[in-house]
Amino acid sequence: MALLPILHYPDPRLGKIAKAVSEFDDRLRALVANLAQTMYDANGVGLAATQVDVHQRVIVIDTSDSRDQLQVFINPRIIRASPNRRLAEEGCLSVPGVYDEVERPDGVTVEAEDERGRTFRVDAEELLAICIQHEMDHLTGKVFVEYLSQLKQTRIRSRMRKLDRASA
């Protein structure tokens, strides 16, 4: 397993649309293991392959307190979204130190495949539902800050550029 470098907003590679996974092989399983290790090392609850410049429809999530309940979603699709919406604070490993409220459906049903290509469904609510939607946004080239006002987006872009320059 290896730690992968996480892209930081506003890197244009975060805007790429991920392609569906068609081969469920050892390379895919290695990607999943590396995504999980990277997410855990960064103290995140979710990570999309897009965030490490791999443009495949793969996300890993662990919302458990014990940090030992990894969930892997390959080629995820939301097949039902609750009509009820709620505001919840979100953060992102690609936008370190930035948190803001985003409104999303408070529940979703997701259909996806596991590392072996087997299809499964998950009914998600609360944090898991938010995390799934957040990570799935990455697969379509969207970062959570894009839900915020233009003013906030401009400030966040400026802040992230300063952080990247300071760490270079």
Beta strands, then each sheet from edge to edge (+ up, - down):
strand 1: 46-48
strand 2: 58-61
strand 3: 71-81
strand 4: 85-92
strand 5: 95-105
strand 6: 107-113
strand 7: 119-125
sheet 1: 1+ 2- 3+ 6- 7+
sheet 2: 4+ 5-
end
